[in-house]
């Protein structure tokens, strides 16, 4: 599996507000847990602003990031909504800082649970990994599976940095994400690109069916070009079913 410090000050557009979570298991705190198996978990709680809201994440129209391979949406299926913690991307960048400063990629796996037709991303697993400036390879994947099984998590996608590159999905990224999305149509790929002045993060998925079909038929390895789908649609696209949820409990398992 191949799995970029500040996030833009206005990456979220509050176009649509979702109902606040009322389950007694959740509150306006973020619980960040760091665990290196088999070490015991260490946790701390951070208070969120009193006037916190759940926002639908949309593309920022002020950023000029239109590309032939990530333009518009070709979604042909109704996808279930996904809630992610307001701290997820920020905390991942902090964990990746040392690698980023060395121009090395960092990757992580996202775990979620499904409740009443909505996925809630509650877990970030940072596996042991081998990194280069343009790639990252997870190691000891059985440790990832063990946490997913123990926590009853759905592998909802992955997150990785582009320390010195722009915000896009490389050919290797596309093949990596294919393995997620072919198992779960809602699977997401988050790219963090801290040095990209026009767009420092993106949440992507393969277009379906066009991008999925191209990746399914491609047998090439390493970095390589892909043909555009015959219907002219993009290979991948922005996700439009993502909500930023400051009420969501969030755990990090750092296995490095």
N, C-alpha and C positions, 0 to 999 in steps of 0.2 A: 504494500500500500504506500502510495506517495501522498502523502497527505501534504498588513504589514503593519513624539509618540502620541501624538494626540489625535483623537477622532475629531473630524470637522465640527466646529462649534455649533453648526446647525444641520446635522445630517438627517434629522428626523422631522418629518412634516406632520403636524397634528391634524390630519385631514379627517380622521375618523377615530372616535373614542370608543373603546370597547367597555362593556360593563366591568366594574371592579370586581376582583375575586373576593368571595366572601367565605370560603371554606375556612374553618377554624384552624386548619393546619398551616395557613399562610398568614403573614402579617407584614407590616411595613418595615421589615428588616431583611437584609441579605446575609445569609450564612455562608461564609467562605471556608471550605474545609480542604486542607492540603494533606494528602496521605501518600506515603511511599511504602508500599507493601513490603514487609509485614509490620511496619511501624504503626503505632496507634495514631489516630486522627488528631489533628490540632485544629481548633476552630476559633473564630472570633466573629463578633456581630457588629455590623455597621448600620447606623440609623439612616433611613432615607428621609428626604424632605417631606414635610407634613402634607403638602399639596401634590402628592405624586399621582400620576395618571398613566393609563395604559394607552399607548399610541400605535396606530397602524404605520408601519415603516413603508415609505414610498421613495422612489427615485427623486433625488434633488434636481429639479429642473434648472437650477442655476449652475450646475456642473456640466460642462461640455464633455460628455464621455460616450457619445454615440459611436458605436462601432458596427461594422457589418455583422460581426458574430455575436453581438449582444444588443441588438436594437429591437425595441418593442417586445411584445409578448405573443407567443404562439400557443399558449396553453389551451389544450383541447379538452382537458379534464377539469372537473371541479375538485380542487385540492382543499384538504382540511387545514384550518388555521394553525399557525405555529406561534407560540409565545416564547420569547427568549428574555433572559434577565437583562436589566439595564446595565449591569456590570460585566456581562460576559466578554464583550470585545475588549473593553478597557483592561480588565484583569488579565486576559490572555496576552495582550501586548506587554503588560508588566512582566509576566512570566517569561516572555520571549525576548526581553530587553537585551540580555547578555549576548544571545545569538544574533539579534538584529544589529547590534553594534559591531559584530564581527562579520557582517554580511552573510549570515547563515540563516536558512529558513528554519521555522519551528512549526510543528503540526500538532493538532489535538483532535480528539474524537468527541462528538456531541451525543449525549444520551438524553432521552425524553420518556415521558409516560403519556398515554392517551387517556383522556377523560372527557366524556360527553362530546365526542367529535372534535376535540382540540388537542394538539400536541403541546406539551409543556417541557421545554428544554431545561432540565434541572442539574445536569452534570456535564463537566468538562474533564476528559481524561487526557493527560499529556503523557504519552508512552515514552519508553526508551526509544531513541531514534538516532539515525545517522543523517547529518545535514550537510548541504552544500549551498552555494549562493542561489541556485535555481531549482533545488529539489530537496525533499525530505522523505526519508524512508523509516517507517515505524518498525520497531523490533519487538520481539517477545509479545506477539499479538495475543497469545493465550492469556496474558495478564489483563488485557482490555476486555476479552470475552468473560473472564472471571468476574470482573466488576459489573459488567452489564448483566450477567446472570444473577449475581448476588443482589443487585439493586432493582432487578426486574425492569431494565431499561430497554427502550427501542433505539437502535442506532440510527438517529435522525439525520446524521451528516457529519461534517468535519470542518475544521478551521485551520488555516495556515497563513504564514506571513510571506510577503514578497519584500524582503528588506531593502532592496535597491531597484526593484522593478515597478512597473505600473500595476494598476488594478485590473487584472484580466485573468482568464483561465487559459493556461498553457495546454498543449496537447497532452502532456502527462497528467495535468490536473483533470482534464476531461475524461481520460480513461479511468482515473481514480474515482471520479464521481459517478461514472457509469455503474460501477460495482455497487454503489449505494442506491442509486435511483432505480436500478432495475429490480431491486428488492423492495423499495418503498418509494412510490411516486413523489411523496412530499419531501424527500431527502434534500438537504441544502448544503451548499459549499460556501463558506465565508472566507473571503480573501482580504487580508489586512495589508495595506500598502502605505506605510507611514511616510514615504518620500514622494508619493504621487501628489502633486500640487492640485490637481483637478478632482481627484476622487481617491480618498484614502481607505475606503473599504467597499466591498460589494458582497451581496448575498445572492448567489446564483443557483441555477438548475439547468439541466439539459432541456432543450425544447423537445416536446413530445407530441407527435412521434418522430419528427424530422431528425433532431440531434441524436436521439436514442438509436435510431436506425443507422446513422452514419457510424456511430461508435461501435455498435454491435457488429458491423461488417468490417471494421478496421482491424487488421492483424499486425500493424506496425508497432514497434517498440521505441522507447526513447522519444526525443523531440522530433516531430515531423509535422508537415502540413496536412490539414484535412480539407477535402472538397466541401464546398457549400452544398447544403441539401438541394435537391432538384427543384423543390417548390420555392426556392429563394428565401426561406425562413432562416433565422439565425441558428447556429449550433447550440448556443446557450443563451439564457436570458435572465433578467432580474426576477427575483421572487416578489410577489405582490400579496402574499398571505402571511406576512410576518408582523407580529405585534411586539413592541418593547414593553415589558412588564416589570415595573420596579417592585412589585409585591412578591415576586417569585423567589423561593428559596433556591440557592445556587451553591453547588459543591464542586470543588476542584480536586481531582486525584492526580498528583504529579508523581509519576513513576520513574522519573529519570534518576 
